[in-house]
């Protein structure tokens, strides 16, 4: 599960963020667990339900995660597609096209795409 952990260094307090996001959810979990995170200290979490408005469901801090922790596979797939697009865009592969290829909706052969 190590590869799906998000890392960031805390620069502000939990209540200083204007928008609710994954980082805020993680900081709230740390606070709930009584774990003090100092500025500059690393925060690690797993996205468990990116759409949830509940900080307890949205992410799981590393300290609470175990082998049974379920992650939000759709969100991690989105991150993977974005990363692949940044490399493959010069060859005509957009995030949408890559998603279609992964879902088997489009032939993934690059030479067929370039010759069309």
C-alpha positions, -999 to +999 in steps of 0.1 A: +000+000+000+030+022+002+027+033-034-007+049-030+003+072-001+001+109-007+027+130+010+028+168+018+045+190+043+021+209+065+025+247+061-007+259+076-031+249+104-061+228+097-085+257+102-065+280+079-076+263+047-105+279+028-115+248+008-122+213+020-098+190+002-078+158+009-051+176+028-076+192+051-093+159+057-060+143+066-051+171+090-085+168+107-080+131+112-046+138+128-062+163+151-091+139+160-065+112+168-046+137+190-015+136+168+002+170+166+015+179+132+040+207+133+047+231+103+071+214+079+063+179+092+053+153+066+016+142+064+008+109+047-027+096+037-046+074+014-076+086-006-105+063+004-135+082-010-126+114-029-162+125-033-171+123+004-177+155+024-167+136+056-130+139+065-133+105+082-144+088+050-125+109+024-090+099+034-072+076+059-041+088+075-011+064+073-011+058+110-046+044+109-044+024+077-039-013+076-040-041+050-078-039+048-080-002+040-099+003+008-086+031-015-105+051-041-094+033-073-112+057-096-093+087-082-060+069-084-068+059-120-075+096-127-041+105-114-025+077-135-043+090-167-031+126-160+005+114-156+003+093-188-012+122-207+016+145-198+040+120-214+019+108-243+002+140-254+027+147-282+016+114-298-021+124-296-030+105-264-053+127-243-066+117-209-100+109-224-084+087-251-062+069-226-093+063-205-112+048-234-082+026-242-081+013-206-118+006-208-114-013-241-135+012-261-107+021-285-079+003-302-046+013-284-022+008-314-002+040-319+006+033-356-031+028-364-039+061-347-011+080-365-021+065-399-057+074-396 
